[in-house]
Amino acid sequence: MRKYGTYKYLLLGGSLLILIGLSTLGPGEEKTNQYENAITQGYIEPTLTPTPMIDTVDHPEAIAVRDTFLQLGDSTEEVIRKLGLPARIAATEYEFNYYIYNNDYKKLLFVALQDNQVVGFYTDSLDFNYHGFPYGATLEEINVVLGEQFALSEVLTMHRSGCNISILMDRLETGKAVGIYVLSETVKEDGYDEDVMHQVEQLVYDLANSARVRNKLSPLSWSSSAGQAASKHSENMALKDFFSHKDPSLRSPGDRLNAEGVYYQRCGENIIAGYGSAILSSHGWYNSKGHRNNLLNEEYRYLGVGFTYDKDSIYKTYITQNFYR
């Protein structure tokens, strides 16, 4: 069972003011419906740069993004020729590495490379176009373009041309596409080690900043101290089999930040368990009101992320985000 939790509070002159109550589910509880509210208006449409169109018959596994296009099977050299050198190369829990293009958070792109060829990609870039539908496409437009009959959900999944395709939707507000995640069916999991767990944290950080910038907010600076607090909380939840913003010692997110030497005016925490990947966990938070409020809080300036994998724990994967200013 997948679990979410969100927490916010403000520290003013030593007094504690609860801004948003805990929306936490503990082990054994049923997850409440995150989508009770009807789709609302008020979303600011992005200003899109025209994107080259792709002949999807000739390129069935291709995507137009960042003023070029990629397709599964492209070589590493072709990727670098089209996109330049990545900001970093990230090991993953799969047999591939991600080439991370995050120099512009409005055009975030992860390219999965294995054995010198592209085996997948993720993007929430404002200029992506996949099989004829762009960022911000409605469910109706996606169904027409792909010849499908999807009902609105957090992730629309399909299998085509040897690929597992996930279309990430904003189910909470707009009902529109906000990302695309494609992996070859040949991709296999390779497990987690310390480096991979650290890289997951960095991916979650990039995804949070992408969500903020796409919503016209400033990106957050990385806080290693908040990251330490987040890592210790994720590890503690896995080790002691609990899922809560308060640990068994009754310490709150603010207490844990203070223990790492962080003194803040305002802080917030998101937790999630059982989602596995950075991408789907981040998207799960984005589709939950309390968690999105933390992600898109314009007052926050810093973020630290902690991820842990424990095969003997209830939910296996645990991620904590700690925000503050």
C-alpha positions as CSV (number, residue, x, y, z in Angstrom):
1,M,0.0,0.0,0.0
2,R,1.3,3.4,-0.9
3,K,1.5,6.0,1.8
4,Y,1.7,9.8,1.9
5,G,2.1,12.3,4.7
6,T,2.4,16.1,4.9
7,Y,3.3,18.5,7.7
8,K,3.7,22.2,8.1
9,Y,4.3,24.6,10.9
10,L,5.6,28.0,11.7
11,L,7.8,28.9,14.6
12,L,7.2,32.5,15.9
13,G,8.9,33.7,19.0
14,G,9.0,30.2,20.4
15,S,5.3,29.5,19.9
16,L,4.0,26.8,17.7
17,L,1.3,27.7,15.2
18,I,-0.3,24.8,13.3
19,L,-0.9,26.0,9.7
20,I,-2.1,22.7,8.2
21,G,-3.0,19.6,10.2
22,L,-1.3,16.3,9.7
23,S,-2.7,14.4,6.8
24,T,-0.8,11.2,7.6
25,L,-1.7,7.6,7.2
26,G,-0.1,5.1,9.4
27,P,0.7,1.4,8.5
28,G,-2.5,-0.6,8.2
29,E,-4.8,2.4,7.5
30,E,-6.5,2.9,4.2
31,K,-5.4,5.8,2.0
32,T,-8.1,8.5,1.8
33,N,-9.2,9.8,-1.6
34,Q,-6.6,12.5,-2.5
35,Y,-8.9,13.7,-5.3
36,E,-12.2,14.6,-3.7
37,N,-12.2,18.1,-5.1
38,A,-13.4,18.8,-8.6
39,I,-10.9,20.0,-11.2
40,T,-10.6,23.8,-10.6
41,Q,-9.6,26.7,-12.8
42,G,-6.8,29.1,-12.1
43,Y,-3.8,27.3,-13.7
44,I,-1.6,29.7,-15.7
45,E,-0.9,28.3,-19.1
46,P,2.8,28.2,-19.9
47,T,4.2,30.2,-22.8
48,L,5.4,27.4,-25.1
49,T,8.2,27.6,-27.6
50,P,7.2,25.9,-30.9
51,T,8.5,22.4,-30.9
52,P,9.6,20.4,-34.0
53,M,7.0,17.8,-35.0
54,I,7.9,14.2,-35.3
55,D,6.7,11.7,-37.9
56,T,5.6,9.1,-35.3
57,V,5.3,6.4,-38.0
58,D,9.0,6.7,-38.7
59,H,9.9,7.3,-35.1
60,P,7.4,5.4,-32.9
61,E,9.6,5.7,-29.8
62,A,10.7,9.3,-30.2
63,I,10.0,12.6,-28.4
64,A,10.4,16.2,-29.4
65,V,12.0,18.1,-26.5
66,R,14.5,20.9,-26.0
67,D,14.3,22.0,-29.6
68,T,15.4,18.6,-30.9
69,F,14.1,15.0,-30.7
70,L,15.3,11.8,-29.2
71,Q,14.4,8.2,-29.8
72,L,15.1,4.9,-28.2
73,G,18.2,3.4,-29.7
74,D,20.0,6.7,-30.1
75,S,23.7,6.4,-29.1
76,T,25.3,8.3,-26.3
77,E,27.2,10.3,-28.9
78,E,23.9,11.3,-30.6
79,V,22.5,12.3,-27.3
80,I,25.4,14.6,-26.6
81,R,25.4,16.0,-30.1
82,K,21.7,16.9,-29.8
83,L,21.7,18.1,-26.2
84,G,25.2,18.7,-25.1
85,L,27.0,17.3,-22.1
86,P,24.6,16.5,-19.1
87,A,24.8,18.3,-15.8
88,R,25.6,15.0,-14.2
89,I,25.3,11.2,-14.8
90,A,23.2,9.5,-12.2
91,A,23.2,5.8,-11.3
92,T,19.8,4.3,-10.9
93,E,18.1,1.3,-9.4
94,Y,17.9,-0.1,-13.0
95,E,20.7,-1.2,-15.2
96,F,20.9,2.2,-16.9
97,N,22.3,5.6,-15.9
98,Y,20.4,8.8,-16.3
99,Y,21.9,11.7,-18.2
100,I,20.5,14.7,-16.3
101,Y,19.7,17.9,-18.2
102,N,18.6,20.3,-15.5
103,N,20.3,23.6,-16.5
104,D,16.8,24.9,-17.2
105,Y,14.1,23.6,-14.9
106,K,11.4,24.6,-17.4
107,K,12.9,21.9,-19.6
108,L,14.0,19.2,-17.2
109,L,15.0,16.0,-19.0
110,F,16.4,12.6,-17.8
111,V,17.7,10.3,-20.6
112,A,18.2,6.7,-19.7
113,L,21.4,5.2,-21.3
114,Q,22.5,1.6,-21.2
115,D,25.2,-0.1,-23.3
116,N,25.7,3.2,-25.2
117,Q,22.1,3.6,-26.3
118,V,18.9,5.3,-25.1
119,V,16.5,2.9,-23.4
120,G,14.1,5.5,-22.0
121,F,13.5,9.1,-20.9
122,Y,11.5,11.2,-18.5
123,T,10.6,14.9,-19.1
124,D,8.2,17.4,-17.7
125,S,9.6,20.1,-20.1
126,L,7.2,22.8,-21.2
127,D,8.1,22.1,-24.8
128,F,7.8,18.3,-25.0
129,N,5.7,16.8,-27.7
130,Y,5.1,13.0,-27.6
131,H,3.2,11.3,-30.5
132,G,1.4,14.5,-31.3
133,F,0.3,15.7,-27.8
134,P,2.2,18.4,-25.9
135,Y,2.7,19.4,-22.3
136,G,-0.6,20.6,-21.1
137,A,-2.7,18.4,-23.4
138,T,-6.1,17.5,-22.1
139,L,-7.3,13.9,-21.5
140,E,-9.6,14.2,-24.5
141,E,-6.7,15.3,-26.7
142,I,-4.5,12.5,-25.5
143,N,-7.2,9.9,-26.2
144,V,-7.8,11.3,-29.7
145,V,-4.1,11.4,-30.6
146,L,-3.3,7.9,-29.2
147,G,-6.6,6.3,-30.1
148,E,-7.2,5.3,-26.4
149,Q,-10.1,5.6,-24.0
150,F,-8.3,6.6,-20.8
151,A,-10.2,7.8,-17.8
152,L,-8.6,10.5,-15.8
153,S,-6.1,9.2,-13.3
154,E,-2.8,10.2,-11.8
155,V,-0.8,8.2,-14.3
156,L,-2.1,6.9,-17.7
157,T,-0.2,3.7,-18.6
158,M,0.1,1.8,-21.8
159,H,2.5,-0.6,-23.7
160,R,3.4,0.2,-27.3
161,S,6.4,-0.5,-29.6
162,G,8.3,-2.4,-27.0
163,C,8.0,0.4,-24.4
164,N,6.2,0.9,-21.1
165,I,4.7,4.4,-21.3
166,S,3.5,6.5,-18.4
167,I,1.7,9.8,-19.1
168,L,1.8,11.8,-15.9
169,M,-1.4,13.9,-15.3
170,D,-2.4,16.7,-13.0
171,R,-5.4,15.0,-11.6
172,L,-5.6,17.4,-8.7
173,E,-6.4,20.6,-10.6
174,T,-6.1,20.9,-14.4
175,G,-6.7,17.4,-15.7
176,K,-3.8,18.0,-18.1
177,A,-0.5,16.2,-19.0
178,V,2.5,17.4,-17.0
179,G,5.1,14.7,-17.9
180,I,6.0,11.6,-19.9
181,Y,8.0,8.6,-18.7
182,V,9.0,6.0,-21.2
183,L,11.2,2.9,-20.6
184,S,12.1,0.0,-22.9
185,E,10.5,-3.3,-21.9
186,T,14.0,-4.7,-21.9
187,V,15.0,-2.6,-18.8
188,K,15.7,-4.6,-15.7
189,E,16.1,-3.6,-12.0
190,D,19.6,-3.7,-10.6
191,G,19.0,-2.8,-6.9
192,Y,20.0,0.0,-4.5
193,D,23.4,0.8,-3.1
194,E,24.5,3.9,-1.3
195,D,25.3,5.8,-4.5
196,V,22.0,5.0,-6.0
197,M,20.1,6.1,-2.9
198,H,22.0,9.4,-3.0
199,Q,21.1,9.8,-6.6
200,V,17.4,9.2,-5.9
201,E,17.6,12.1,-3.5
202,Q,19.1,14.4,-6.1
203,L,16.4,13.4,-8.6
204,V,13.7,14.2,-6.1
205,Y,15.4,17.6,-5.6
206,D,15.4,18.3,-9.3
207,L,11.8,17.2,-9.7
208,A,10.7,19.5,-6.9
209,N,12.5,22.5,-8.5
210,S,11.0,21.6,-11.9
211,A,7.5,21.7,-10.4
212,R,8.2,25.1,-8.7
213,V,9.7,26.7,-11.8
214,R,6.9,25.4,-14.0
215,N,4.5,27.2,-11.6
216,K,6.5,30.4,-11.8
217,L,8.3,30.0,-8.4
218,S,11.9,30.2,-7.6
219,P,13.9,27.0,-7.3
220,L,15.0,25.9,-3.8
221,S,18.6,25.7,-2.7
222,W,19.9,22.3,-1.5
223,S,20.4,22.1,2.3
224,S,22.7,19.3,3.4
225,S,21.6,19.7,7.0
226,A,18.0,19.3,6.0
227,G,19.0,16.4,3.9
228,Q,20.6,14.8,7.0
229,A,17.4,15.2,8.9
230,A,15.3,13.8,6.1
231,S,17.7,10.8,5.6
232,K,17.6,9.9,9.3
233,H,13.8,10.1,9.4
234,S,13.4,7.9,6.3
235,E,15.9,5.4,7.8
236,N,14.1,5.5,11.1
237,M,10.7,4.8,9.5
238,A,12.1,1.8,7.6
239,L,14.0,0.4,10.6
240,K,11.2,0.8,13.2
241,D,8.2,0.1,10.8
242,F,6.3,3.3,11.3
243,F,5.0,6.0,8.9
244,S,4.5,9.4,10.6
245,H,5.8,12.9,10.9
246,K,6.4,12.2,14.6
247,D,9.0,9.5,15.3
248,P,8.7,7.0,18.2
249,S,10.5,9.6,20.4
250,L,7.7,12.1,19.5
251,R,10.2,14.4,17.7
252,S,8.6,16.6,15.1
253,P,10.1,17.7,11.7
254,G,11.2,20.9,13.4
255,D,12.9,19.0,16.2
256,R,14.8,16.9,13.7
257,L,15.9,20.0,11.8
258,N,17.0,21.7,15.0
259,A,19.1,18.6,15.9
260,E,21.0,19.1,12.6
261,G,21.7,22.8,13.4
262,V,18.9,24.2,11.3
263,Y,17.1,27.2,12.8
264,Y,14.2,28.2,10.7
265,Q,11.2,30.6,10.5
266,R,9.0,28.2,8.8
267,C,9.3,24.5,7.8
268,G,7.4,21.7,6.1
269,E,7.8,18.0,5.5
270,N,6.5,15.6,2.9
271,I,6.9,11.8,3.4
272,I,6.0,8.9,1.1
273,A,6.5,5.2,1.3
274,G,6.1,2.4,-1.2
275,Y,6.2,4.3,-4.5
276,G,9.8,3.3,-5.3
277,S,11.1,5.6,-7.9
278,A,11.9,9.3,-7.6
279,I,9.7,10.1,-10.5
280,L,6.5,8.4,-9.4
281,S,6.9,9.5,-5.8
282,S,7.3,13.1,-6.7
283,H,4.3,12.9,-9.0
284,G,2.3,11.3,-6.2
285,W,3.1,14.3,-4.0
286,Y,2.2,16.7,-6.8
287,N,-1.3,15.1,-7.0
288,S,-2.0,15.5,-3.3
289,K,-3.1,18.9,-2.1
290,G,-1.2,19.2,1.2
291,H,2.0,17.9,-0.4
292,R,1.7,20.3,-3.4
293,N,1.2,23.1,-1.0
294,N,4.6,22.3,0.5
295,L,6.2,21.9,-2.9
296,L,4.8,25.2,-4.2
297,N,5.1,27.3,-1.0
298,E,6.7,30.5,-2.2
299,E,8.1,31.3,1.2
300,Y,10.4,28.3,1.4
301,R,14.0,28.7,0.3
302,Y,15.7,25.4,1.1
303,L,15.1,21.7,0.6
304,G,16.8,18.5,1.8
305,V,15.8,15.0,0.7
306,G,16.3,11.7,2.3
307,F,15.7,8.3,0.6
308,T,16.2,4.8,2.0
309,Y,15.6,1.3,0.7
310,D,15.2,-1.5,3.1
311,K,14.0,-4.9,1.7
312,D,13.0,-6.1,5.2
313,S,10.7,-3.1,5.9
314,I,7.0,-2.8,5.3
315,Y,7.1,-0.5,2.3
316,K,10.7,-1.0,1.1
317,T,11.2,2.6,-0.1
318,Y,10.8,5.7,2.0
319,I,11.4,9.3,1.0
320,T,11.3,12.5,3.2
321,Q,11.4,16.1,2.0
322,N,12.3,18.8,4.5
323,F,11.6,22.4,3.4
324,Y,12.4,25.6,5.4
325,R,13.2,29.2,5.4
